[in-house]
Amino acid sequence: MTQRDGTVVCPGSYDPVTNGHIDIITRTSAVFERVVVGVVDNPIRKEKTLFTAAERRAFIEGATADLPNVEIEIFSNLLVAFAREQGAKAIVKGLRAISDFEYEFEMAQLNRKLDPGIESIYVIASPHYSFLSSTGVKEMATFGGDVSDLVPDPVAAAMSQRLGDR
């Protein structure tokens, strides 16, 4: 595939960004002309984030610095409104398991109701990242587990520093 066309949004809380997220972003950047990684400022499904939105953006910027068509933006409005603001024609998300599909199916239908002109596209997680979640990584790190091969190096260091006292 050589032709890349259009803008897409890859939204998420990215708290923390994992190597699985970076894999999805990288693969998406090979298909689309412009990829806007949307970092949710205050995720509704999460009580409190480990990292601020600015920290999460900085981690993703560092991990995707070699991808010239990827940019990172923080947003706090409806996803379809953010996608519209970015001129995106689609929302791209990764899927790991059936449980992801059930949630994302519902979200896709709601987003389609809000803006039928913005498609939902799903990228299947690479097999070696299919088990990986930000929540799981945080739990491992909280109890002293080694997450260095699951997240970018700066994220592992920051998690160790932030969670080391727990």
Sequence and secondary structure as in RCSB ss.txt:
>XXXX:A:sequence
MTQRDGTVVCPGSYDPVTNGHIDIITRTSAVFERVVVGVVDNPIRKEKTLFTAAERRAFIEGATADLPNVEIEIF
SNLLVAFAREQGAKAIVKGLRAISDFEYEFEMAQLNRKLDPGIESIYVIASPHYSFLSSTGVKEMATFGGDVSDL
VPDPVAAAMSQRLGDR
>XXXX:A:secstr
     SEEEEEE  TT  HHHHHHHHHHHTTSSEEEEEEESS TT SS SS HHHHHHHHHHHTTT TTEEEEEE
 S HHHHHHHTT SEEEEEE SHHHHHHHHHHHHHHHHH TTSEEEEEE  GGGTT  HHHHHHHHHTT   TTT
S HHHHHHHHHHHTT 
